[in-house]
């Protein structure tokens, strides 16, 4: 895996650096443009930019690119606190479907590798997206199936100030007890 350091705010710094999403494009021509306000052309682009928003700490972008009907209690500040000491390592896109010309729904399966408090972690999700009023939005996600080449993921620490029935601060849209608190 190629380590991806936290890069600081998306609007500052060198927009010519490689994009954290792993596309091979410059940040400013890839996810940086979306985080700055350009619309995502497909669910895959939106998912990659959301991963990058976590890397660069742009939680307002995470909030702005999800359908609030599916997660009305999303708290960008709580998510930023959770994300503060996370080092995002790599994004792997496993599958993407839908979201083509004339379609209004799509899915993306991905793995996001990270380190938090010195422990390796993995988010493996099948995310659902919907196009509403000309904009792609993240709806929700479900855990992906086990993958043989994925490293074992230690459980997240169970001690948390987040209540079991509160939204998970990772931004998944699930209750804490069914996500990081499991």
Protein Blocks (a to p, Z undefined) as FASTA:
>chain_A
ZZdddebjfkgcjfkbccfklnopafklmmmmmmnopacfbfklmmmmmmmmmmnopakl
mmmmccfklmmmbcfklmmmmmmmpccfbdcdfbdeehiehiabdcddddddddeehiac
ddddddddddeehiacdfbdcdddddfklccdddddfbdfbdfkbccfklnopafklmmm
ZZ
